[in-house]
Amino acid sequence: MGAVQVIDFFSGCGGTSAGLRQAGMEIVAGIDMDADAASTFRCNFPEADFICRDIRAILTWELQKYLPRDRTRPLLFSACAPCQPFSKQNRDKTVSDQRATLLDELHRFVSLVRCQLE
């Protein structure tokens, strides 16, 4: 069995990915809508792809190419959604902050993988 492959959702510049790589995992892709973070991620992980778009606009089939075909390698979806809607430091947060539901978007991609395994 090879190294765990990682798709890092809400990756930012790749802090979580850096730790996972140090743990021996293979970072195959990062996803974030911040262009500055994308630039840094690409420098930190030149071997990985990067999708620089809002996760709500990404269709599940777009990740198909990152899913292991032989299913002998484990795949990890890493996801640290934006913390601003939940942070006590954010004094301007509102109930209608759309970032609070971003982690729910991950379910679409988990469902894709689960369907392929059945």
PyMOL commands that set and color helices and strands:
alter all, ss='L'
color gray80, all
select helices_A, chain A and resi 15-22+35-44+55-57+60-66+98-117
alter helices_A, ss='H'
color red, helices_A
select strands_A, chain A and resi 5-9+26-31+49-51+75-79
alter strands_A, ss='S'
color yellow, strands_A
deselect
rebuild
show_as cartoon
